[in-house]
């Protein structure tokens, strides 16, 4: 899993702290390698923006699960700041599981 950060030009959350917390929650829910930055291809991605503008753009390989964070919004939905790491991790793992079902032809 790869977490891509914004430039933090107008931060409303501490993105560094949330990146660490998201990594901890992901490790608790699913032992997976979590990497930062653009780097190589990953199984799933988090676009971690520190403000609600959601201006972070990154090239994500086709059909890879993505969760977009913009301040206290996850995929456009406002969430409690303290719940942000858990919500991101659960969404990411859910999308990863769904993409596995798609590849195996189990979904219609």
Backbone as a ProteinNet text record, in pm:
[ID]
protein_1_A
[PRIMARY]
XXXXXXXXXXXXXXXXXXXXXXXXXXXXXXXXXXXXXXXXXXXXXXXXXXXXXXXXXXXXXXXXXXXXXXXXXXXXXXXXXXXXXXXXXXXXXXXXXXXXXXXXXXXX
[TERTIARY]
85	0	89.4	45.6	126.6	44.7	105.2	42.2	116.6	43.1	101.5	52.6	147	116.5	105.1	28.8	21.8	138.6	145.9	252.3	224.1	105.3	64.3	68.8	18.1	19.7	-86.8	-192.6	-300.3	-352.1	-266.2	-304.8	-413.1	-507	-609.1	-597.5	-518.2	-488.9	-337.4	-286.1	-144.8	-128.2	-97.9	-91.2	16.1	128.7	234.6	185.1	115.4	61.9	-39.8	-130.9	-232	-171.4	-64.6	1.3	52.9	114.7	164.4	50.3	-57.2	-171.3	-239.1	-252.5	-311.6	-225.2	-94.1	-3	-18.9	-33.4	-51.4	-182.9	-289.5	-420.1	-415.5	-354.2	-343.6	-266.2	-158.2	-79.2	-160.8	-245.8	-330.7	-436.5	-491	-598.8	-549.1	-432.9	-383.7	-233.1	-156.8	-12.1	30.2	55.5	91.7	202.4	281.4	387	324.7	350.6	298.1	416.6	414.9	524.5	473.1	565.1	531	581.3	512.7	558.2	516.5	560.7	518.7	579.8	708.2	775.1	712.2	729.9	678.4	530.4	479.5	337.5	304.1	182.9	134.9	-1	-49.2	-179.9	-294.3	-270.3	-373.6	-305.9	-383.3	-326	-414.7	-349.7	-417.3	-358.7	-444	-400.7	-432	-330.3	-346.3	-324	-434.8	-429.7	-461.6	-391.8	-407.7	-521.8	-582.6	-694.8	-808.5	-927.7	-1043.8	-1048.3	-949.4	-954.5	-936.1	-875.8	-851.5	-784.4	-683.8	-614.4	-499.6	-469.2	-359	-392	-300.4	-317.3	-196.2	-219.2	-110.5	-154.4	-60.4	-89.8	-103.8	-224.1	-253.1	-279.8	-215.7	-242.5	-391.2	-438.5	-579.4	-622.7	-744.1	-811.6	-748.8	-665.6	-608.8	-698	-725	-808.1	-741.2	-822.9	-773.7	-871.4	-817	-896.1	-837.8	-924.2	-880.7	-917.2	-816.5	-835.2	-812.1	-904.7	-890.2	-924.6	-824.8	-851.8	-930.6	-1045.2	-1131.2	-1238.7	-1208.1	-1300.8	-1234.6	-1311.9	-1265	-1357.6	-1299.9	-1378.2	-1496.9	-1474.3	-1576.5	-1669.6	-1664.6	-1752.1	-1679.2	-1744.1	-1685.5	-1684.6	-1568.3	-1553.7	-1494.4	-1509.9	-1449.4	-1298.3	-1224.5	-1079	-1013.9	-1062.6	-1004.3	-1033.4	-1139.5	-1176	-1110.3	-1044.8	-988.2	-898.5	-799.9	-713.6	-789.7	-882.5	-959	-1046.5	-1114.7	-1203.9	-1125.5	-1011.6	-927.8	-881.4	-831	-781.1	-892.6	-1008.9	-1119.9	-1166.6	-1176.3	-1217.2	-1114.9	-988.4	-883.1	-884.7	-895.9	-899.2	-1025.6	-1138.7	-1261.6	-1250	-1190.2	-1173.7	-1073.2	-972	-874.2	-940.5	-1024.5	-1097.8	-1192.9	-1262.5	-1354.4	-1280	-1161.3	-1086.5	-1039.2	-1009.8	-972.6	-1088.4	-1209.8	-1328.9	-1349.9	-1328.5	-1344.3	-1248.7	-1124.7	-1025.1	-1058.4	-1125.3	-1157.9	-1294.3	-1362.2	-1489.7	-1605.2	-1596.6	-1704.8	-1814	-1786	-1886.9	-1952.4	-2079.8	-2152.3	-2159.6
-115.9	0	121.9	223.5	342.8	465	552.6	677.4	791.8	869.7	982.6	1110.4	1195.2	1317.5	1438.3	1536.7	1665	1752	1874.2	1966.7	2045.3	2029.4	2094.6	2246.7	2301.3	2446.7	2515.8	2445.4	2505.1	2400.1	2352	2238.5	2271.3	2181.5	2188.6	2071.6	1973	1859.5	1838.3	1768.3	1732.8	1604	1620.4	1506.2	1406.1	1454.3	1361.7	1271.2	1331.2	1252	1151	1195.9	1103.9	994.6	1024.3	920.1	810.4	850.5	752.3	671.8	740.2	671.3	577.8	620.9	534.3	409.7	427.6	313.5	216.7	270.2	183.6	105.9	175	108	0.6	31.8	-68.2	-190.2	-169.3	-281	-366.4	-301.6	-376.1	-458.6	-405	-472	-572.9	-546.7	-630.9	-612	-715.3	-698.3	-672.3	-546.9	-507.7	-404.6	-399.8	-300.7	-168.5	-63.6	69.2	157.2	213.3	297	437.3	533.3	672.5	714.1	811.8	873.1	798.8	851.8	796.7	660.2	642.4	512.6	414.6	285.8	180	153.9	61.7	28	-42.8	-19.5	-80.1	-145.3	-221.4	-285.9	-187.1	-80.8	18.2	149.4	259	392.1	477.6	564.8	670.9	801.6	891.4	1025.9	1112.9	1148.5	1216.2	1365.7	1439.6	1584.9	1644.8	1751.8	1812.8	1913.6	1946.9	2041.2	1984.8	2043.6	1986.6	2012.8	2080.1	2109.2	1984.2	1880	1755	1778.9	1866.4	1901.5	1806.1	1714.3	1620.7	1530.9	1528.2	1446.3	1354.8	1229.9	1134.2	1031.8	981.2	875.7	743.8	692.9	565.5	463.2	347.5	245.4	210.4	183	147.3	35.2	47.6	-53.7	-78.7	12.3	-0.8	75.2	20	87.4	216.1	321.1	451.2	507.2	564.2	641.5	781.1	881.1	1020.6	1091.2	1152.6	1228.2	1375.1	1459.1	1604	1667.3	1691.6	1742.8	1638.4	1677.8	1583.2	1524.3	1508	1444	1320.1	1214.8	1091.4	1062.8	1064.7	1047.5	1143.1	1266	1369.8	1376.3	1277.9	1274.5	1329.3	1419.6	1475.6	1369	1354.8	1257.9	1327.9	1265.4	1314.9	1299.7	1404.2	1402.5	1285.2	1251.8	1141.8	1005.4	996.6	870.5	854.9	959.6	960.9	840.4	806.8	692.8	561.1	535	409.9	404.8	514	517.3	497.1	564	548.3	403.7	346.2	208.7	110.8	125.3	34.1	48	171.7	191.8	129.6	152.1	100.8	-52.3	-114.6	-261	-315.7	-246.2	-287.9	-280.6	-173.7	-160	-260.4	-289.6	-389	-526.8	-559.4	-686.4	-690.4	-579.9	-573.8	-589.6	-529.3	-540.2	-683.9	-755.5	-896.4	-979.9	-947.6	-1018.3	-990.5	-864.3	-829.4	-910.7	-922.3	-995.4	-1143.4	-1196.5	-1339	-1366.2	-1261	-1277	-1311.8	-1280	-1313.9	-1208.5	-1091.1	-985	-968.2	-921.3	-907.1	-776.3
0	0	0	-70.3	-84.4	-44	36.8	77.9	11.2	-67.3	-138.7	-71.5	-34.6	40	-52.7	-7.8	-77.3	-30.9	-83.9	-46.2	79.7	137.3	262.4	254	143.8	126.8	211.6	249	327.8	426.4	516.2	601.5	703.4	716.3	820.4	915.6	878.1	965.3	963.1	1061.6	1066.5	985.1	857.1	765.9	806.8	860.8	903.8	1016.5	1111.3	1223.1	1173.3	1083.1	1031.5	945.5	874.1	794.8	889.4	999.1	1094.7	1155.8	1191.1	1252	1152.4	1027.6	924.9	908.2	905.6	894.9	1010.4	1132.2	1250.4	1241.8	1203.8	1193.9	1085.7	971.4	864.7	912.6	985.7	1036.5	1133	1213.6	1306.5	1233.8	1125.4	1053.8	951.1	894.6	785.7	775.6	804.8	795.2	650.6	619.9	484.4	490.2	386	376.8	332.8	409.5	377.8	342.5	221.3	173.7	144.9	146.7	118.6	-19	-76.9	-200.7	-325.5	-438.3	-566.1	-592.9	-586.2	-596	-693	-664.5	-750.4	-730.5	-809.5	-804.2	-673.4	-625.7	-502	-527.4	-429.1	-441.1	-421.4	-342.1	-312.3	-274.4	-281.6	-261.1	-171.5	-94	-20.3	-71.2	-119.9	-155.9	-35.9	41	169.4	154	144.3	137.2	272.5	307.1	439.2	445.5	331.9	332.3	248.1	259	187.9	37.7	-19	-162.8	-249	-192.9	-264.5	-399.3	-399.8	-523.9	-557.2	-468	-491.1	-609.4	-704.5	-823.9	-835	-861.2	-880.1	-982.9	-1056.7	-1153.6	-1080.9	-1079.3	-1013.8	-1124.2	-1118.7	-1220.4	-1226.7	-1347.1	-1366.7	-1273.7	-1225.2	-1144.6	-1008.4	-962	-827.6	-730.3	-614	-514.2	-464.1	-451.2	-405.4	-303.3	-195.9	-99.9	-100.5	-117.6	-124.5	5.4	69.9	192.8	162.2	206.7	193.7	326.8	410	544.2	621.7	672.5	746.9	657.4	530.5	437.6	379.5	368.7	307	189.9	70.4	-52.7	-56.5	-10.6	-15.9	103.4	192.6	309.7	431.3	504.6	625.4	734.5	800	907.7	1029.5	1145.1	1267.9	1256	1289.5	1274.7	1347.8	1464.6	1541.1	1478.2	1399.9	1334.2	1197.6	1150.1	1015.6	985.6	1069.1	1036.2	1022.1	1113.5	1108.3	984.3	954	838	708.9	696.4	576.8	563.5	670.8	666.8	630.1	691.8	662	517.8	467.2	327.5	232.5	262.1	176.6	172.5	287.6	291.9	226.4	243.5	177.5	25.9	-23.8	-168.9	-222.5	-143.6	-184.5	-194.9	-97.8	-101.6	-221.2	-247.2	-361.6	-493.3	-504.6	-630	-650.8	-543	-553.9	-604.4	-559	-606.9	-754.7	-797.8	-938.8	-1026.8	-982.1	-1060.9	-1070.7	-970.9	-971.6	-1034.3	-1078.4	-1145.8	-1056.7	-928.9	-835.3	-831.3	-881.8	-876.4	-1011.6	-1008.8	-1134.2	-1186.5
[MASK]
++++++++++++++++++++++++++++++++++++++++++++++++++++++++++++++++++++++++++++++++++++++++++++++++++++++++++++

